[in-house]
């Protein structure tokens, strides 16, 4: 007799998301299969489809959850440099989310929940840019200046690029045994003067 784990209503979605994050972290997003995730969660192969419809729906949920977590992390930042450090920390603590979030070929980029989470994360980044000396009007709206938008792109590029290189083990030599967050803090200090 086979025993299946049972989940209370509402737990299945999180169980499948958790299993998906495990697979992505170890084998990448291309290894995902709803059938395999159902097996890992101990439910029928059709059960995950009730929550996600298909693989793209599941990856959309992963990306939306990731942007929500990123928005929370950035919301606690003291300044732009700290926002960058928190971005790098987010990437190292949530590598599976990070792999999916910036890959619109994997998910539904027009999903309302995903768009709202991306907007919250973008707002937090723009708030950090507002603290940079000499950059005014850093709102992401059409009222923001071109300089503030470009400062936001520069800050995001630095944090995202560093995190991506770090996760792909391309910074082993330059970072060595040093704390990656401290290395990033130094890099950001070289490029962005903040009111510390």
HELIX and SHEET records of a PDB file:
HELIX    1   1 UNK A   11  UNK A   27  1                                  17    
HELIX    2   2 UNK A   29  UNK A   31  5                                   3    
HELIX    3   3 UNK A   34  UNK A   41  1                                   8    
HELIX    4   4 UNK A   47  UNK A   52  1                                   6    
HELIX    5   5 UNK A   55  UNK A   75  1                                  21    
HELIX    6   6 UNK A   80  UNK A   93  1                                  14    
HELIX    7   7 UNK A   95  UNK A  101  1                                   7    
HELIX    8   8 UNK A  112  UNK A  130  1                                  19    
HELIX    9   9 UNK A  146  UNK A  167  1                                  22    
HELIX   10  10 UNK A  172  UNK A  175  1                                   4    
HELIX   11  11 UNK A  180  UNK A  191  1                                  12    
END                                                                             
